[in-house]
Amino acid sequence: MPPVSGQLHTRPTIRVLLADDDPLTREGIKLLLSRSSYEVVGEAENGAEALALVPTARPDLLLLDFDMPERSGFEVLRTLRERGDKRPVVLLTGRIPDERVYQALQAGLNGLVIKAMAMSQLLTCLDSVIAGRRWIDHDILQRAMDFSLSAQGRSGPLDTLSQRERSVADLVVRGLKNRDIAGELGIGEGTVKVHLHNIFEKLSVASRTELALLVSRSDGGAAA
């Protein structure tokens, strides 16, 4: 039977796995996507839950908060790529260090949206990613590229740490536990764990003891 003149061709539903530790953010994103061809088929409040949901939710695309407890969005991205999973990944973030943007791009990130701009940019980003293109805010992308150039002149491994990560590292050297570090810096204990994982990754250390030794050596060398 020939198509009726003027008949609309609806776009297939695109399955989305959404992970964010803020319930209000998740609700806002779901409301936005409910007016589109994107359907949230799974929700998680941390990265570990998101990875566990992938086999059963069978998403076409993952929309992840960059900074989550129990595995950040970046860690989920990297784990998926290590498994050979090529599904598009889009990160949501309030703010993100330039070096992390660069690392995420190197790991195969497909899209990045600043949360404050999600209402106006998220659907554009998702449409681009589903079409096989990468969508990153131009200014953020430029800063990430500038970082990749400036990093070549950095003098030591600790220079790769953000200011907050360096604060966490210094408190580890002082022997503080995660709970005490959280109280000292006014952040959540889950956030401390995220920072520590990023620090271990950047400095290629596997324990708090190795971290303390590296920081002590670096500070000693700098003082000399």
Phi and psi in degrees as GROMACS dihedral restraints (atoms count N, CA, C in turn):
[ dihedral_restraints ]
;  ai    aj    ak    al  type     phi  dphi    fc
    3     4     5     6     1   -66.9    20    10
    4     5     6     7     1   150.4    20    10
    6     7     8     9     1   -64.1    20    10
    7     8     9    10     1   142.5    20    10
    9    10    11    12     1   -67.2    20    10
   10    11    12    13     1   136.6    20    10
   12    13    14    15     1   -57.2    20    10
   13    14    15    16     1   130.6    20    10
   15    16    17    18     1    84.2    20    10
   16    17    18    19     1     2.9    20    10
   18    19    20    21     1   -66.6    20    10
   19    20    21    22     1   135.8    20    10
   21    22    23    24     1   -84.8    20    10
   22    23    24    25     1   137.8    20    10
   24    25    26    27     1   -97.5    20    10
   25    26    27    28     1   107.6    20    10
   27    28    29    30     1   -76.6    20    10
   28    29    30    31     1   145.9    20    10
   30    31    32    33     1   -80.8    20    10
   31    32    33    34     1   138.7    20    10
   33    34    35    36     1   -58.2    20    10
   34    35    36    37     1   146.7    20    10
   36    37    38    39     1   -68.4    20    10
   37    38    39    40     1   135.3    20    10
   39    40    41    42     1  -106.5    20    10
   40    41    42    43     1   123.0    20    10
   42    43    44    45     1   -83.5    20    10
   43    44    45    46     1   128.9    20    10
   45    46    47    48     1  -122.4    20    10
   46    47    48    49     1   132.5    20    10
   48    49    50    51     1   -99.5    20    10
   49    50    51    52     1   121.1    20    10
   51    52    53    54     1  -110.5    20    10
   52    53    54    55     1   128.8    20    10
   54    55    56    57     1  -133.9    20    10
   55    56    57    58     1   123.1    20    10
   57    58    59    60     1  -159.5    20    10
   58    59    60    61     1   138.2    20    10
   60    61    62    63     1   -80.4    20    10
   61    62    63    64     1    -2.1    20    10
   63    64    65    66     1  -103.4    20    10
   64    65    66    67     1   111.7    20    10
   66    67    68    69     1   -59.1    20    10
   67    68    69    70     1   -35.6    20    10
   69    70    71    72     1   -66.0    20    10
   70    71    72    73     1   -38.2    20    10
   72    73    74    75     1   -64.1    20    10
   73    74    75    76     1   -43.4    20    10
   75    76    77    78     1   -60.7    20    10
   76    77    78    79     1   -43.1    20    10
   78    79    80    81     1   -63.4    20    10
   79    80    81    82     1   -40.9    20    10
   81    82    83    84     1   -64.6    20    10
   82    83    84    85     1   -41.0    20    10
   84    85    86    87     1   -66.5    20    10
   85    86    87    88     1   -41.7    20    10
   87    88    89    90     1   -63.1    20    10
   88    89    90    91     1   -39.3    20    10
   90    91    92    93     1   -63.1    20    10
   91    92    93    94     1   -43.6    20    10
   93    94    95    96     1   -62.4    20    10
   94    95    96    97     1   -44.7    20    10
   96    97    98    99     1   -72.8    20    10
   97    98    99   100     1   -22.7    20    10
   99   100   101   102     1   -64.5    20    10
  100   101   102   103     1   -19.1    20    10
  102   103   104   105     1   -94.4    20    10
  103   104   105   106     1    13.5    20    10
  105   106   107   108     1  -132.2    20    10
  106   107   108   109     1  -170.4    20    10
  108   109   110   111     1   -88.4    20    10
  109   110   111   112     1     7.0    20    10
  111   112   113   114     1   -94.4    20    10
  112   113   114   115     1   133.6    20    10
  114   115   116   117     1  -122.8    20    10
  115   116   117   118     1   125.5    20    10
  117   118   119   120     1   -76.9    20    10
  118   119   120   121     1   114.1    20    10
  120   121   122   123     1  -105.8    20    10
  121   122   123   124     1    -1.9    20    10
  123   124   125   126     1  -164.5    20    10
  124   125   126   127     1   143.5    20    10
  126   127   128   129     1  -128.4    20    10
  127   128   129   130     1   143.4    20    10
  129   130   131   132     1  -142.9    20    10
  130   131   132   133     1   154.3    20    10
  132   133   134   135     1  -107.9    20    10
  133   134   135   136     1     2.8    20    10
  135   136   137   138     1  -155.9    20    10
  136   137   138   139     1   170.1    20    10
  138   139   140   141     1   -67.0    20    10
  139   140   141   142     1   -35.1    20    10
  141   142   143   144     1   -63.8    20    10
  142   143   144   145     1   -42.4    20    10
  144   145   146   147     1   -64.0    20    10
  145   146   147   148     1   -39.3    20    10
  147   148   149   150     1   -60.5    20    10
  148   149   150   151     1   -46.7    20    10
  150   151   152   153     1   -62.5    20    10
  151   152   153   154     1   -38.0    20    10
  153   154   155   156     1   -67.8    20    10
  154   155   156   157     1   -28.2    20    10
  156   157   158   159     1   -82.2    20    10
  157   158   159   160     1   -20.6    20    10
  159   160   161   162     1   -53.5    20    10
  160   161   162   163     1   -47.2    20    10
  162   163   164   165     1   -63.8    20    10
  163   164   165   166     1   -35.8    20    10
  165   166   167   168     1   -88.6    20    10
  166   167   168   169     1   -35.7    20    10
  168   169   170   171     1   -75.0    20    10
  169   170   171   172     1   -27.3    20    10
  171   172   173   174     1    48.1    20    10
  172   173   174   175     1    56.6    20    10
  174   175   176   177     1   -73.2    20    10
  175   176   177   178     1   153.5    20    10
  177   178   179   180     1   -85.2    20    10
  178   179   180   181     1   -21.1    20    10
  180   181   182   183     1  -153.5    20    10
  181   182   183   184     1   144.9    20    10
  183   184   185   186     1  -112.2    20    10
  184   185   186   187     1   131.4    20    10
  186   187   188   189     1  -117.8    20    10
  187   188   189   190     1   109.2    20    10
  189   190   191   192     1  -126.4    20    10
  190   191   192   193     1   140.8    20    10
  192   193   194   195     1   -68.8    20    10
  193   194   195   196     1   135.2    20    10
  195   196   197   198     1   -64.1    20    10
  196   197   198   199     1   -43.9    20    10
  198   199   200   201     1  -112.0    20    10
  199   200   201   202     1    90.6    20    10
  201   202   203   204     1  -123.4    20    10
  202   203   204   205     1   153.1    20    10
  204   205   206   207     1   -71.4    20    10
  205   206   207   208     1   164.4    20    10
  207   208   209   210     1    50.3    20    10
  208   209   210   211     1    55.6    20    10
  210   211   212   213     1    93.0    20    10
  211   212   213   214     1   117.7    20    10
  213   214   215   216     1   -76.7    20    10
  214   215   216   217     1   169.8    20    10
  216   217   218   219     1   -59.0    20    10
  217   218   219   220     1   -36.4    20    10
  219   220   221   222     1   -64.0    20    10
  220   221   222   223     1   -41.0    20    10
  222   223   224   225     1   -66.0    20    10
  223   224   225   226     1   -37.7    20    10
  225   226   227   228     1   -62.7    20    10
  226   227   228   229     1   -45.1    20    10
  228   229   230   231     1   -55.5    20    10
  229   230   231   232     1   -50.3    20    10
  231   232   233   234     1   -64.7    20    10
  232   233   234   235     1   -39.3    20    10
  234   235   236   237     1   -63.6    20    10
  235   236   237   238     1   -43.5    20    10
  237   238   239   240     1   -60.6    20    10
  238   239   240   241     1   -44.6    20    10
  240   241   242   243     1   -66.4    20    10
  241   242   243   244     1   -35.9    20    10
  243   244   245   246     1   -65.1    20    10
  244   245   246   247     1   -28.3    20    10
  246   247   248   249     1   -83.0    20    10
  247   248   249   250     1    -3.6    20    10
  249   250   251   252     1    84.4    20    10
  250   251   252   253     1    12.4    20    10
  252   253   254   255     1   -83.7    20    10
  253   254   255   256     1   116.5    20    10
  255   256   257   258     1   -98.8    20    10
  256   257   258   259     1     6.9    20    10
  258   259   260   261     1   -56.5    20    10
  259   260   261   262     1   141.5    20    10
  261   262   263   264     1   -60.0    20    10
  262   263   264   265     1   140.4    20    10
  264   265   266   267     1  -125.4    20    10
  265   266   267   268     1   127.5    20    10
  267   268   269   270     1  -117.6    20    10
  268   269   270   271     1   131.4    20    10
  270   271   272   273     1  -101.5    20    10
  271   272   273   274     1   140.3    20    10
  273   274   275   276     1  -108.3    20    10
  274   275   276   277     1   138.8    20    10
  276   277   278   279     1  -152.8    20    10
  277   278   279   280     1   149.4    20    10
  279   280   281   282     1   -76.7    20    10
  280   281   282   283     1   -46.1    20    10
  282   283   284   285     1  -156.2    20    10
  283   284   285   286     1   157.8    20    10
  285   286   287   288     1  -148.9    20    10
  286   287   288   289     1   132.4    20    10
  288   289   290   291     1   -60.8    20    10
  289   290   291   292     1   145.4    20    10
  291   292   293   294     1   -57.3    20    10
  292   293   294   295     1   -38.9    20    10
  294   295   296   297     1   -66.8    20    10
  295   296   297   298     1   -29.5    20    10
  297   298   299   300     1   -73.2    20    10
  298   299   300   301     1   -34.9    20    10
  300   301   302   303     1   -60.2    20    10
  301   302   303   304     1   -47.4    20    10
  303   304   305   306     1   -60.2    20    10
  304   305   306   307     1   -44.8    20    10
  306   307   308   309     1   -64.4    20    10
  307   308   309   310     1   -39.1    20    10
  309   310   311   312     1   -65.6    20    10
  310   311   312   313     1   -40.1    20    10
  312   313   314   315     1   -62.9    20    10
  313   314   315   316     1   -41.5    20    10
  315   316   317   318     1   -63.4    20    10
  316   317   318   319     1   -31.3    20    10
  318   319   320   321     1   -81.1    20    10
  319   320   321   322     1    -8.8    20    10
  321   322   323   324     1   106.9    20    10
  322   323   324   325     1    27.6    20    10
  324   325   326   327     1   -64.9    20    10
  325   326   327   328     1   140.4    20    10
  327   328   329   330     1   -99.0    20    10
  328   329   330   331     1   -32.3    20    10
  330   331   332   333     1  -155.7    20    10
  331   332   333   334     1   154.2    20    10
  333   334   335   336     1  -144.2    20    10
  334   335   336   337     1   127.1    20    10
  336   337   338   339     1  -128.5    20    10
  337   338   339   340     1   130.8    20    10
  339   340   341   342     1   -75.1    20    10
  340   341   342   343     1   132.7    20    10
  342   343   344   345     1   -57.6    20    10
  343   344   345   346     1   -37.7    20    10
  345   346   347   348     1   -63.6    20    10
  346   347   348   349     1   -20.4    20    10
  348   349   350   351     1  -107.4    20    10
  349   350   351   352     1     7.8    20    10
  351   352   353   354     1   -60.7    20    10
  352   353   354   355     1   -40.0    20    10
  354   355   356   357     1   -60.2    20    10
  355   356   357   358     1   -34.0    20    10
  357   358   359   360     1   -98.2    20    10
  358   359   360   361     1   -20.5    20    10
  360   361   362   363     1  -116.7    20    10
  361   362   363   364     1   -20.4    20    10
  363   364   365   366     1   -62.3    20    10
  364   365   366   367     1   -47.7    20    10
  366   367   368   369     1   -64.3    20    10
  367   368   369   370     1   -37.3    20    10
  369   370   371   372     1   -61.5    20    10
  370   371   372   373     1   -43.2    20    10
  372   373   374   375     1   -62.4    20    10
  373   374   375   376     1   -48.8    20    10
  375   376   377   378     1   -62.4    20    10
  376   377   378   379     1   -41.0    20    10
  378   379   380   381     1   -61.5    20    10
  379   380   381   382     1   -41.9    20    10
  381   382   383   384     1   -65.3    20    10
  382   383   384   385     1   -43.5    20    10
  384   385   386   387     1   -64.9    20    10
  385   386   387   388     1   -44.0    20    10
  387   388   389   390     1   -63.9    20    10
  388   389   390   391     1   -29.7    20    10
  390   391   392   393     1   -79.2    20    10
  391   392   393   394     1    -0.7    20    10
  393   394   395   396     1    95.2    20    10
  394   395   396   397     1     9.5    20    10
  396   397   398   399     1  -105.7    20    10
  397   398   399   400     1   159.4    20    10
  399   400   401   402     1   -94.3    20    10
  400   401   402   403     1   137.1    20    10
  402   403   404   405     1  -127.7    20    10
  403   404   405   406     1   109.6    20    10
  405   406   407   408     1  -132.7    20    10
  406   407   408   409     1   135.2    20    10
  408   409   410   411     1   -49.7    20    10
  409   410   411   412     1   133.9    20    10
  411   412   413   414     1   -58.5    20    10
  412   413   414   415     1   -45.0    20    10
  414   415   416   417     1   -64.4    20    10
  415   416   417   418     1   -40.9    20    10
  417   418   419   420     1   -64.8    20    10
  418   419   420   421     1   -42.3    20    10
  420   421   422   423     1   -63.1    20    10
  421   422   423   424     1   -40.9    20    10
  423   424   425   426     1   -64.4    20    10
  424   425   426   427     1   -41.6    20    10
  426   427   428   429     1   -64.8    20    10
  427   428   429   430     1   -36.6    20    10
  429   430   431   432     1   -65.2    20    10
  430   431   432   433     1   -39.8    20    10
  432   433   434   435     1   -67.9    20    10
  433   434   435   436     1   -38.7    20    10
  435   436   437   438     1   -63.0    20    10
  436   437   438   439     1   -39.1    20    10
  438   439   440   441     1   -61.2    20    10
  439   440   441   442     1   -42.9    20    10
  441   442   443   444     1   -60.6    20    10
  442   443   444   445     1   -31.4    20    10
  444   445   446   447     1   -78.8    20    10
  445   446   447   448     1   -43.2    20    10
  447   448   449   450     1   -71.0    20    10
  448   449   450   451     1   -28.7    20    10
  450   451   452   453     1   -63.7    20    10
  451   452   453   454     1   -23.1    20    10
  453   454   455   456     1   -64.2    20    10
  454   455   456   457     1   -24.8    20    10
  456   457   458   459     1   -97.7    20    10
  457   458   459   460     1     7.6    20    10
  459   460   461   462     1   -72.1    20    10
  460   461   462   463     1   148.2    20    10
  462   463   464   465     1   -92.2    20    10
  463   464   465   466     1   -22.9    20    10
  465   466   467   468     1  -155.2    20    10
  466   467   468   469     1   166.6    20    10
  468   469   470   471     1   -63.0    20    10
  469   470   471   472     1   -32.5    20    10
  471   472   473   474     1   -67.6    20    10
  472   473   474   475     1   -19.1    20    10
  474   475   476   477     1   -69.4    20    10
  475   476   477   478     1   -14.8    20    10
  477   478   479   480     1   -80.3    20    10
  478   479   480   481     1   -11.3    20    10
  480   481   482   483     1   -82.1    20    10
  481   482   483   484     1   143.9    20    10
  483   484   485   486     1   -72.2    20    10
  484   485   486   487     1   168.9    20    10
  486   487   488   489     1   -59.4    20    10
  487   488   489   490     1   -43.0    20    10
  489   490   491   492     1   -67.2    20    10
  490   491   492   493     1   -40.7    20    10
  492   493   494   495     1   -62.8    20    10
  493   494   495   496     1   -38.6    20    10
  495   496   497   498     1   -65.6    20    10
  496   497   498   499     1   -37.2    20    10
  498   499   500   501     1   -62.8    20    10
  499   500   501   502     1   -43.6    20    10
  501   502   503   504     1   -62.1    20    10
  502   503   504   505     1   -45.1    20    10
  504   505   506   507     1   -60.1    20    10
  505   506   507   508     1   -42.4    20    10
  507   508   509   510     1   -63.2    20    10
  508   509   510   511     1   -37.1    20    10
  510   511   512   513     1   -72.6    20    10
  511   512   513   514     1   -31.6    20    10
  513   514   515   516     1   -62.7    20    10
  514   515   516   517     1   -42.7    20    10
  516   517   518   519     1   -60.3    20    10
  517   518   519   520     1   -33.6    20    10
  519   520   521   522     1   -76.8    20    10
  520   521   522   523     1    -4.0    20    10
  522   523   524   525     1    90.3    20    10
  523   524   525   526     1    11.0    20    10
  525   526   527   528     1   -75.2    20    10
  526   527   528   529     1   144.1    20    10
  528   529   530   531     1   -82.6    20    10
  529   530   531   532     1   168.8    20    10
  531   532   533   534     1   -56.5    20    10
  532   533   534   535     1   -42.1    20    10
  534   535   536   537     1   -61.2    20    10
  535   536   537   538     1   -41.8    20    10
  537   538   539   540     1   -71.0    20    10
  538   539   540   541     1   -36.4    20    10
  540   541   542   543     1   -63.3    20    10
  541   542   543   544     1   -42.3    20    10
  543   544   545   546     1   -59.9    20    10
  544   545   546   547     1   -44.2    20    10
  546   547   548   549     1   -66.1    20    10
  547   548   549   550     1   -38.4    20    10
  549   550   551   552     1   -65.6    20    10
  550   551   552   553     1   -38.5    20    10
  552   553   554   555     1   -98.6    20    10
  553   554   555   556     1    -5.7    20    10
  555   556   557   558     1    70.1    20    10
  556   557   558   559     1    35.7    20    10
  558   559   560   561     1  -127.5    20    10
  559   560   561   562     1   170.5    20    10
  561   562   563   564     1   -76.2    20    10
  562   563   564   565     1   154.4    20    10
  564   565   566   567     1   -64.5    20    10
  565   566   567   568     1   -33.8    20    10
  567   568   569   570     1   -62.9    20    10
  568   569   570   571     1   -37.4    20    10
  570   571   572   573     1   -66.5    20    10
  571   572   573   574     1   -37.1    20    10
  573   574   575   576     1   -60.1    20    10
  574   575   576   577     1   -42.6    20    10
  576   577   578   579     1   -63.1    20    10
  577   578   579   580     1   -39.1    20    10
  579   580   581   582     1   -62.9    20    10
  580   581   582   583     1   -46.5    20    10
  582   583   584   585     1   -61.0    20    10
  583   584   585   586     1   -42.5    20    10
  585   586   587   588     1   -63.3    20    10
  586   587   588   589     1   -41.4    20    10
  588   589   590   591     1   -61.9    20    10
  589   590   591   592     1   -43.1    20    10
  591   592   593   594     1   -63.8    20    10
  592   593   594   595     1   -39.5    20    10
  594   595   596   597     1   -63.3    20    10
  595   596   597   598     1   -47.4    20    10
  597   598   599   600     1   -58.5    20    10
  598   599   600   601     1   -41.2    20    10
  600   601   602   603     1   -65.6    20    10
  601   602   603   604     1   -47.0    20    10
  603   604   605   606     1   -65.7    20    10
  604   605   606   607     1   -37.7    20    10
  606   607   608   609     1   -96.1    20    10
  607   608   609   610     1    -1.9    20    10
  609   610   611   612     1    56.7    20    10
  610   611   612   613     1    45.9    20    10
  612   613   614   615     1  -115.9    20    10
  613   614   615   616     1   158.5    20    10
  615   616   617   618     1  -116.8    20    10
  616   617   618   619     1    -1.8    20    10
  618   619   620   621     1  -153.6    20    10
  619   620   621   622     1   166.6    20    10
  621   622   623   624     1   -65.1    20    10
  622   623   624   625     1   -33.5    20    10
  624   625   626   627     1   -64.7    20    10
  625   626   627   628     1   -46.0    20    10
  627   628   629   630     1   -61.7    20    10
  628   629   630   631     1   -39.8    20    10
  630   631   632   633     1   -62.2    20    10
  631   632   633   634     1   -46.4    20    10
  633   634   635   636     1   -60.8    20    10
  634   635   636   637     1   -41.5    20    10
  636   637   638   639     1   -64.7    20    10
  637   638   639   640     1   -42.8    20    10
  639   640   641   642     1   -65.0    20    10
  640   641   642   643     1   -44.3    20    10
  642   643   644   645     1   -63.7    20    10
  643   644   645   646     1   -41.9    20    10
  645   646   647   648     1   -63.5    20    10
  646   647   648   649     1   -42.6    20    10
  648   649   650   651     1   -64.8    20    10
  649   650   651   652     1   -43.3    20    10
  651   652   653   654     1   -66.0    20    10
  652   653   654   655     1   -42.3    20    10
  654   655   656   657     1   -67.3    20    10
  655   656   657   658     1   -35.7    20    10
  657   658   659   660     1   -67.1    20    10
  658   659   660   661     1   -38.8    20    10
  660   661   662   663     1   -67.4    20    10
  661   662   663   664     1   -37.7    20    10
  663   664   665   666     1   -67.2    20    10
  664   665   666   667     1   -37.8    20    10
  666   667   668   669     1   -67.4    20    10
  667   668   669   670     1   -34.4    20    10
